[in-house]
Amino acid sequence: RAMIGESFPEDGILGEEFGNVPGTSGYRWVLDPIDGTRAFIAGQPMWGTLIGLEHEGEPVLGVLDQPFLRERFTGSSGKSEMRNSAGVSPLVARTCERLADAVICTTHPMVHFGDRERKMYWRVERACRLSRYGGDCYAYGLVAMGFVDLVIETNLKRWDIAAIIPIVEGAGGIVTDWKGNRLGDGGNVIAAG
């Protein structure tokens, strides 16, 4: 926050910690220092640092950094890439036309879903080939890499998703609410290749 404030003093900053600081430039940085706190505490590398940049409320840049794995996903201008020890590679979401062929992820349907949402999620999950729990932000990186076809989550905040949108969309995927609408400040989210 201090570095952003010094380098871009007219930009706003919204973060899970320390709230919202309005700006005057039309740009806003959206920060989540540790997305996937439970995974972080448990020593599982499914967490990450999320840095998003919005212009007039639309996500234009996203970074998902997983320092333990030394992986950094970025998305902007309709393109996504991953940097790791092997270098830089473009990200391309997998084409999956049927749920019967899909790999689906969610962080935790028992903790994060209400009864109605859980029933709807399980209906979709039962139609899929494979399901995995505990993905947190890293599951969205797996969508962009083409390993996962669908992530369904509930009750996300803007800092949970702003950085993810340009990464998944830059890889050819989509990110919407559960009704197929563009996301506002968060809520119930579907990301799909």
N, C-alpha and C positions, 0 to 999 in steps of 0.2 A: 504494500500500500504506500509506503513512504517513497519508494522508487517511482511508482506510477505518478504519485502526487508531485514529485519534483520534475519528472520528465514531461508530464501532460497535465499541468495544473488546472486547465479548464475542463477536463474530462470528469465525469461522475464515476463513483466507485460504489458497487453494491457487493457485500460479502456476507457469508454466513456469520462470520465474526465481525463485530464493529459496525454492522448496519449499512445504511445508505448515506452517501455524501453526494448531493446533487452537483451537477456540472452545468456549464453553459455552452459547450462545444457541440452537443448532439451525440457525443460518444460517451459510453459508459462501460467500464470494466466490471466484469461479474466474476467473483472469486469464491472458490471453495478450497481452502488449504488442504483438507483431508476429506475427500469424498470416499466413504466406506470405512468409517471409524471402527466399526466392529471387526472388519477384516484386518485393519491396521493393528488393533490391539491383539488380535489372535495370530499375528505374524503371517497372514496370508496376503500374497501380492495382488489382490483384486481391488485395492484402493488406488487412489491417485490424487494428484493436485489438478484442479480444473481452473483454467483461466479463459474467460470469454471476453470478447469485445463486441459491443452492440453499437449500431449507428441508428439513431431515431427509433430505438426499440427493436431493431432487427439484428439478429446475430450475424456478424461478418467475419469473425475469426474465432477459432476454438483451439485450445491446447489441452490435452490430457497427458500428464506427465506421470509415469510410474518409475520413480528413481530406483527402487529395489531391482526391477528387471532392466533398468536402463533403457526404457522405451519411451518415446515421445510421439504422440499422435497429434497432427495439426491439420486443420481444415480452414480454407479461405478461398474466395473467388471460384467456387465450384470444384475445387480439387482438394484431395486429402493425401497425406503421406505419413509414413512412420519412419522415425530415426531410431536406430539401435546400433549395436556393435558391428553389424554387417553393413551398415551404411544407411542410405535413404531409399525407400521403396514406395511406389504409389499404392494407395489403398483402393480396393474395388470390392464392393459388397457383392455377395453371391446372389445369383438369380435363383429363386425358389418359388415355383408356381403353385405348389400344393402344400397345405399344412401337413399332410402325411409324410412329406419329405423334410420338414422344417425342424431345426434345432431352436428351442425357445429357452429364454432365461428370465429370471426375476431375482431380485435380491432375497426376499423371504415372504412367501404368501401368507404365512401365519402371523407374522409380526406387522407387516405393512398394509395388509388388505383388510377391509371390513367384510362382513359375511357376504353381502351381495357381490362385492367386487371379487372375492375369493371364488365364489361359484362361477362367475363369468370367466375368470382366469382359468380355472380347472377345466371348464368346457373347452377352451382353446387348447390347453395343454394336452388333454386327452387325444386331441386330433393330431398332435405333432409326433414326429418320430422319436425325439429325444428332448428331455428337459434337464436344466441345471439350475441350482439355486446358489445365491451368494455372489453374484457378479458385480454388484455395485456399478461404478462408472466403467470399470474395465469391460463389462459385458457389451457396452456400446462400441468400444474399440474392437471387440471380436466381431461385431456386425460389420464394421468398416473393413476388417481384414478378410471377411468372407467365411468365417468359421461358425457364426451364429446368424440365424435368419430373422429372429424376432425377440425383442425385449419388451416386456410389459411391466409397468410400474405404476404405483399410485402415490398421491400426495407429495410429489416432488416440488421443490422450491425452484425459483429462477436460477439460483447458483448451482443447483444440481444438474441443470439441463442446457443452459445457455452456451457453454463451451462445446457440448456434445453435438448440437444441431449442425454446425458447419462441418464437423468431422464426418458424421454419418451421411449428410447430404452430399458432401464433396466426394464421397466414395460411391455415390449413385443410389443411396438409400433414402428413406423418408423418415421424418419424425413428426408425429401429430398427437392430438389428444385421442381419447378412446372413440370419438365420433368422427375422426378424420379431419378435424379442423386444425388450423395453425395454432401453435401453443401461445398462451399468454404468459403469465408469470409462473407457470408450472402446472401442477395438477396431475391428472392421470395421463400417462404417456405411453405411446407405442412407437418403437423404432423398428424398422423393417428394411431388409435388403431389397 
